[in-house]
Amino acid sequence: MSEYQQHVYAVDDDPDFLHLLESYVKTQPISLTTQSNPQLARLHLQTDMLRYDAILLDWNMPGLSGLEILRELRQQSPSGIVPVILLTARTDPVDIEHGIEHGALYYVTKPVQKKELIIAIYNVVRQSQKLRALGARHQSILPVRLLEEARFQVRTLQDVYALEKSLAALADDSLNLALGLNELLTNAIEHGNLGIDYHKKTQMIQSGDYTERLQQLALRSDKRAYLTVRIAKDRTEFEIRDQGAGFDFQNYLSLSPVAALESHGRGIHIANQMCFDELEYQAPGNRVIARLKRGLEL
């Protein structure tokens, strides 16, 4: 995890559990604020949500559930994605599916294990930082609305950042387009070109230097990912192709109850459900076409 302080807000009606959380994070670079009253937490987050890199919400609280607070926070968020981890004893697939439908992407099951909690916080902080960075850099530096078709190649994360910044203006919701391109291009580099599988990524995340190691591996690789943009009156298409062997993409287009309990693996789901109107992978999985149906006013 990054050395600078991460600001985390935890809401649970059980004070003893909040004390346990404090003991778990005391050796981490985490500044933890706790609240046992969900009503007060809701009022606080209505004005101060952006102060926090991650928010922990207990699903089952009297009077106001964590899921209800999450639903309200999503309405405040420009992207519809909020840095929330749901704390829950519920592991029934029906319950988890219900949570997914309301925007809960990250779960930690009770009784909470320290290692699992720290990894979950790291992942949500990384997602939160990514959204903030996208919001800060999504102003286009190219006259992209003059484009009809363009082709780009990327090798590193810096290439990805440059492209998302340039192409964000192709959509009215520029933040969500930038996020979707970031997820798909990073996936092409990480899993496609570099061949980092789920277990290897888990190890990199646990080591706390995932982004730095990914960038170093990409710099040493001679493989590229290719992005082709096609613009028409009724749609904008983004075709991404990598030089990897492909993968079983069907398991990632939606977030299953089982996958929701894992520490990562949500990027394609986010792109599919929140960023594009259509997402079409083609076998063997090293080529994807993402579409925005609304297109540009030409």
C-alpha positions as CSV (number, residue, x, y, z in Angstrom):
1,M,0.0,0.0,0.0
2,S,1.1,3.5,-0.7
3,E,3.1,5.2,2.1
4,Y,0.9,8.3,2.3
5,Q,-2.1,8.3,4.6
6,Q,-5.3,6.7,3.4
7,H,-8.5,8.2,4.8
8,V,-11.1,5.6,5.7
9,Y,-14.6,6.0,7.2
10,A,-16.2,3.0,8.9
11,V,-19.9,2.7,9.9
12,D,-21.1,-0.1,12.1
13,D,-23.7,-0.1,14.9
14,D,-21.4,-2.4,17.0
15,P,-18.8,-0.3,18.8
16,D,-16.8,-3.5,19.7
17,F,-16.5,-4.3,16.0
18,L,-15.3,-0.7,15.3
19,H,-12.6,-1.1,17.9
20,L,-11.5,-4.4,16.2
21,L,-11.2,-2.5,12.9
22,E,-9.0,0.1,14.7
23,S,-6.7,-2.6,15.9
24,Y,-6.5,-4.1,12.4
25,V,-5.3,-0.9,10.7
26,K,-3.2,0.7,13.4
27,T,0.0,-0.5,11.8
28,Q,-1.1,0.6,8.3
29,P,-0.9,4.0,6.7
30,I,-4.6,4.4,7.3
31,S,-6.4,7.2,9.1
32,L,-9.6,5.6,10.3
33,T,-12.7,7.5,11.4
34,T,-15.6,5.5,12.9
35,Q,-19.3,6.1,13.4
36,S,-21.8,3.7,15.2
37,N,-24.9,5.8,14.3
38,P,-25.9,5.2,10.6
39,Q,-28.1,8.3,10.6
40,L,-25.2,10.5,11.6
41,A,-23.0,8.7,9.1
42,R,-25.4,9.5,6.3
43,L,-25.5,13.2,7.2
44,H,-21.7,13.3,7.4
45,L,-21.2,11.6,4.1
46,Q,-23.7,13.8,2.3
47,T,-21.2,16.6,2.6
48,D,-17.9,14.9,3.2
49,M,-17.8,11.8,1.1
50,L,-14.9,13.1,-1.0
51,R,-12.7,13.3,2.1
52,Y,-12.4,9.5,2.1
53,D,-10.5,7.1,0.0
54,A,-12.6,4.2,1.2
55,I,-15.9,3.8,3.1
56,L,-16.8,0.7,5.1
57,L,-20.5,0.2,5.6
58,D,-22.2,-2.6,7.6
59,W,-25.1,-4.0,5.6
60,N,-27.3,-4.7,8.5
61,M,-27.9,-1.7,10.8
62,P,-31.1,-0.8,12.7
63,G,-33.1,2.0,11.0
64,L,-30.8,2.5,8.1
65,S,-28.8,-0.2,6.3
66,G,-25.5,0.2,4.7
67,L,-27.1,-0.6,1.3
68,E,-29.5,2.3,1.7
69,I,-26.5,4.6,2.5
70,L,-24.7,3.2,-0.6
71,R,-27.7,3.9,-2.8
72,E,-27.7,7.6,-1.7
73,L,-23.9,7.9,-2.2
74,R,-24.2,6.6,-5.7
75,Q,-26.6,9.4,-6.6
76,Q,-24.0,11.9,-5.4
77,S,-21.2,10.4,-7.4
78,P,-20.5,11.7,-11.0
79,S,-19.5,8.2,-12.2
80,G,-22.1,6.3,-10.1
81,I,-19.2,4.4,-8.5
82,V,-18.4,5.0,-4.9
83,P,-15.4,3.7,-2.8
84,V,-17.6,1.5,-0.6
85,I,-16.9,-1.9,1.0
86,L,-20.0,-3.6,2.4
87,L,-19.4,-5.5,5.6
88,T,-21.8,-8.4,5.8
89,A,-22.4,-11.8,7.3
90,R,-24.6,-12.5,4.2
91,T,-23.1,-15.0,1.8
92,D,-26.3,-16.2,0.1
93,P,-26.0,-15.6,-3.7
94,V,-29.4,-14.1,-3.7
95,D,-28.4,-11.5,-1.1
96,I,-25.1,-10.7,-2.9
97,E,-26.9,-10.4,-6.2
98,H,-29.3,-7.9,-4.6
99,G,-26.3,-5.9,-3.4
100,I,-24.7,-5.9,-6.8
101,E,-27.9,-4.5,-8.3
102,H,-27.6,-1.6,-5.9
103,G,-24.0,-0.9,-6.9
104,A,-22.1,-2.8,-4.2
105,L,-18.9,-4.0,-5.9
106,Y,-16.8,-4.9,-2.9
107,Y,-17.6,-7.1,0.1
108,V,-15.9,-8.3,3.2
109,T,-17.6,-11.1,5.1
110,K,-18.0,-11.3,8.8
111,P,-16.2,-12.4,10.9
112,V,-13.6,-10.1,9.2
113,Q,-10.1,-11.3,8.7
114,K,-7.3,-8.7,9.0
115,K,-5.6,-9.7,5.7
116,E,-8.8,-9.7,3.8
117,L,-9.8,-6.3,5.1
118,I,-6.5,-4.7,4.3
119,I,-6.5,-6.1,0.7
120,A,-10.1,-4.9,0.2
121,I,-9.2,-1.4,1.5
122,Y,-6.2,-1.3,-0.8
123,N,-8.4,-2.2,-3.9
124,V,-11.1,0.3,-3.1
125,V,-8.5,3.1,-2.4
126,R,-6.9,2.3,-5.8
127,Q,-10.3,2.5,-7.5
128,S,-11.0,5.8,-5.7
129,Q,-7.6,7.3,-6.6
130,K,-8.2,6.2,-10.2
131,L,-11.5,8.0,-10.4
132,R,-10.0,11.2,-8.9
133,A,-7.1,11.1,-11.3
134,L,-9.5,10.6,-14.2
135,G,-11.6,13.5,-13.1
136,A,-8.5,15.7,-12.9
137,R,-7.1,14.8,-16.3
138,H,-10.1,14.0,-18.6
139,Q,-10.0,17.3,-20.5
140,S,-9.1,16.5,-24.1
141,I,-5.9,17.8,-25.6
142,L,-6.9,16.9,-29.2
143,P,-9.8,18.2,-31.4
144,V,-11.3,14.7,-31.1
145,R,-14.8,15.8,-32.3
146,L,-13.2,16.2,-35.8
147,L,-12.3,12.5,-35.9
148,E,-13.9,9.9,-38.1
149,E,-11.5,7.1,-37.5
150,A,-8.2,6.9,-35.6
151,R,-5.8,4.1,-34.6
152,F,-3.5,4.1,-31.6
153,Q,-1.0,1.7,-30.0
154,V,-0.2,1.5,-26.2
155,R,2.4,-0.3,-24.2
156,T,2.4,1.2,-20.8
157,L,0.1,2.7,-18.2
158,Q,1.3,6.2,-19.2
159,D,0.1,5.5,-22.7
160,V,-3.3,4.6,-21.3
161,Y,-3.5,7.8,-19.3
162,A,-2.6,9.9,-22.4
163,L,-5.2,8.2,-24.5
164,E,-8.1,8.4,-22.0
165,K,-7.3,12.1,-21.6
166,S,-7.4,12.7,-25.3
167,L,-10.5,10.7,-26.1
168,A,-12.7,11.6,-23.1
169,A,-14.4,14.4,-25.0
170,L,-16.0,11.8,-27.4
171,A,-18.8,11.4,-24.8
172,D,-21.0,13.8,-22.9
173,D,-20.1,11.7,-19.8
174,S,-16.4,12.1,-20.3
175,L,-15.5,10.7,-16.9
176,N,-17.3,7.4,-17.5
177,L,-15.8,7.1,-20.9
178,A,-12.3,7.7,-19.5
179,L,-12.9,5.1,-16.8
180,G,-14.2,2.5,-19.3
181,L,-11.2,3.0,-21.6
182,N,-8.8,2.9,-18.6
183,E,-10.3,-0.5,-17.5
184,L,-10.3,-2.1,-20.9
185,L,-6.8,-0.9,-22.0
186,T,-5.3,-1.8,-18.6
187,N,-6.9,-5.2,-18.9
188,A,-5.3,-5.6,-22.4
189,I,-1.9,-4.8,-21.1
190,E,-2.1,-6.6,-17.8
191,H,-3.9,-9.8,-18.6
192,G,-3.4,-9.9,-22.4
193,N,0.1,-8.8,-23.2
194,L,1.8,-9.5,-19.9
195,G,-0.2,-12.7,-19.1
196,I,-0.8,-11.7,-15.5
197,D,-3.5,-14.2,-14.3
198,Y,-5.8,-13.8,-11.3
199,H,-3.5,-15.5,-8.8
200,K,-0.5,-13.5,-9.9
201,K,-2.4,-10.2,-9.6
202,T,-3.5,-11.2,-6.1
203,Q,0.1,-11.7,-5.1
204,M,1.1,-8.3,-6.6
205,I,-1.8,-6.6,-4.8
206,Q,-0.8,-8.2,-1.5
207,S,2.8,-7.0,-1.9
208,G,1.4,-3.4,-1.9
209,D,3.2,-2.3,-5.1
210,Y,0.9,-3.5,-7.8
211,T,0.8,-0.4,-10.0
212,E,4.6,0.1,-9.9
213,R,5.3,-3.5,-10.8
214,L,2.8,-3.5,-13.6
215,Q,4.4,-0.4,-15.1
216,Q,7.9,-1.9,-14.8
217,L,6.7,-5.2,-16.5
218,A,5.0,-3.2,-19.3
219,L,8.2,-1.1,-19.9
220,R,10.2,-4.4,-20.4
221,S,7.7,-5.9,-22.8
222,D,7.7,-5.3,-26.6
223,K,4.0,-6.2,-26.9
224,R,1.4,-3.6,-27.8
225,A,-2.3,-3.1,-27.4
226,Y,-4.1,-1.4,-30.3
227,L,-7.1,0.9,-30.1
228,T,-9.2,1.9,-33.1
229,V,-11.8,4.6,-32.8
230,R,-14.7,4.8,-35.3
231,I,-17.2,7.6,-35.1
232,A,-20.6,7.7,-36.9
233,K,-23.7,9.7,-36.4
234,D,-25.5,7.0,-34.4
235,R,-22.6,5.5,-32.4
236,T,-18.9,5.7,-31.4
237,E,-16.9,2.4,-31.4
238,F,-13.7,1.6,-29.6
239,E,-12.0,-1.6,-30.7
240,I,-9.2,-2.8,-28.5
241,R,-6.9,-5.7,-29.5
242,D,-4.0,-7.1,-27.5
243,Q,-1.3,-9.6,-28.4
244,G,-2.2,-12.1,-25.7
245,A,-3.8,-15.6,-26.0
246,G,-7.3,-14.4,-24.9
247,F,-9.3,-15.4,-21.8
248,D,-12.8,-16.6,-20.8
249,F,-14.4,-13.2,-21.0
250,Q,-18.0,-14.5,-20.3
251,N,-17.1,-14.9,-16.6
252,Y,-16.3,-11.2,-16.3
253,L,-19.0,-9.3,-18.2
254,S,-21.2,-9.4,-15.1
255,L,-20.3,-9.6,-11.4
256,S,-21.4,-12.9,-10.0
257,P,-22.1,-13.4,-6.3
258,V,-19.0,-15.5,-6.0
259,A,-16.8,-13.0,-7.8
260,A,-18.2,-10.2,-5.6
261,L,-16.5,-11.8,-2.6
262,E,-13.1,-11.8,-4.3
263,S,-10.6,-9.0,-3.9
264,H,-10.4,-7.9,-7.5
265,G,-11.7,-8.7,-11.0
266,R,-14.3,-5.9,-11.5
267,G,-12.9,-3.8,-14.3
268,I,-14.7,-5.4,-17.2
269,H,-18.0,-5.5,-15.3
270,I,-17.6,-1.7,-14.6
271,A,-16.9,-1.0,-18.2
272,N,-19.8,-3.1,-19.4
273,Q,-22.4,-2.0,-16.8
274,M,-21.5,1.6,-16.2
275,C,-19.4,3.0,-19.0
276,F,-20.5,1.8,-22.4
277,D,-23.9,0.9,-24.0
278,E,-22.5,-2.3,-25.5
279,L,-19.4,-4.4,-24.9
280,E,-18.7,-7.2,-27.3
281,Y,-15.8,-9.5,-26.8
282,Q,-14.7,-11.8,-29.7
283,A,-13.1,-15.2,-29.3
284,P,-10.6,-16.0,-28.0
285,G,-10.9,-12.9,-25.9
286,N,-8.1,-10.7,-27.1
287,R,-10.4,-8.3,-29.0
288,V,-13.2,-6.2,-27.7
289,I,-15.5,-3.6,-29.2
290,A,-17.1,-1.1,-26.8
291,R,-19.9,1.1,-28.2
292,L,-21.6,4.3,-27.2
293,K,-24.9,4.4,-29.1
294,R,-25.5,8.1,-28.7
295,G,-22.6,9.1,-30.9
296,L,-21.7,12.7,-31.7
297,E,-23.8,15.5,-33.1
298,L,-22.3,15.6,-36.6
